Amino acid sequence: MTETLTTPQGRKIAYNLTEGRGGPVVFLGGLKSDMEGTKAIFLEDWAKSKGRPFLRFDYSGHGLSSGTFEEGAIGDWFEDASAAIDLLEDKVILVGSSMGGWQTLLLARERPEKVAGIVTIAAAPDFTEDDLWAKFSDAQKVELAQNGFVALPSGYGEPYIFSRRMIEEGRERLVLRRPLPLPMPARFLHGTNDTDVDLGFAHRLLAHAAGPDIRLTIVKDADHRFSTPDCLALIAQSIADVSERIA
């Protein structure tokens, strides 16, 4: 059943929490995704089969939560995710997809006492700076400065509208430009056919992150959605691997 929490900032966040025993698993979706996506539902069913607690939720401006996407920024969604994991008393295993991978890394860095392990799927750390801003034309940068927004085509339907605040606030949340200690088990998953988040992001992340138990798995021909039966099975296997290695 969908419930709602109120963040310290006053945003209303919709979530579904499955009760169970053992280490909780939390899914963090991607940009403009919601908690009804293929990976979220698959992992909920997987967690139920194992009797484990599982949490999925919508960031503000996404799905059933309050606000609009255009108003949001990386820091807002980090605050939403931080409030969501506080629903759980135990340390959690975070599973973050795309932008949710960035959020996972932020939580691991800023709240390591709450994070037992992480799995990222096509993670997009620092994408507002290294993908969006880096690829904006001079005309788009002028449009962003003058109008506060710029619209970009999307392979998922309607255009994405990005705000100047998202770009500027994102610079306060970058994880590849300062130390990124990951003392917990970490598994990074990425496909060679990902046309949304270049495989170079995965290699940069692996090179930059510091920790005793970090692995990158590259899946030939997998795309950004990473939702084929084999890819979904690999996500579940990675969670199980992390669970076994938690001290």
Secondary structure, 3 states (H helix, E strand, C coil): CCEEEECCCCCEEEEEEECCCCCCEEEECCCCCCCCCHHHHHHHHHHHHHCCCEEEECCCCCCCCCCCHHHCCHHHHHHHHHHHHCCCCCCEEEEEECHHHHHHHHHHHHCHHHEEEEEEECCCCCHHHHHHHHHCCHHHHHHHHHHCEEEEEECCEEEEEEEHHHHHHHCCCCCCCCCCECCCCEEEEEECCCCCCCHHHHHHHHHHCECCCEEEEEECCCCCCCCCHHHHHHHHHHHHHHHHHCC
